[in-house]
Amino acid sequence: MPDKTLICKDCSEEFVFTEGEQSFFKEKGFEKAPVRCPACRRARKQNRCESRGGKSYGSWSFNGTGCRGGERK
């Protein structure tokens, strides 16, 4: 499976769907490739967590509904 270049649904920028990411998606049973780039996915997830009343601690969000995210530094 070679890397695929996709176009983000939100920002219209190109992003690479790597071979490793494709394997992960297949392993998890996801049938479709992502439609948003990593930056837009993070922003969308953050907005979704905030709209549910989540608390943000650094790059992590917690609200009791499983909203978490961010990158460890």
PyMOL commands that set and color helices and strands:
alter all, ss='L'
color gray80, all
select helices_A, chain A and resi 19-28+38-51
alter helices_A, ss='H'
color red, helices_A
select strands_A, chain A and resi 4-7+14-17+55-57+60-62
alter strands_A, ss='S'
color yellow, strands_A
deselect
rebuild
show_as cartoon
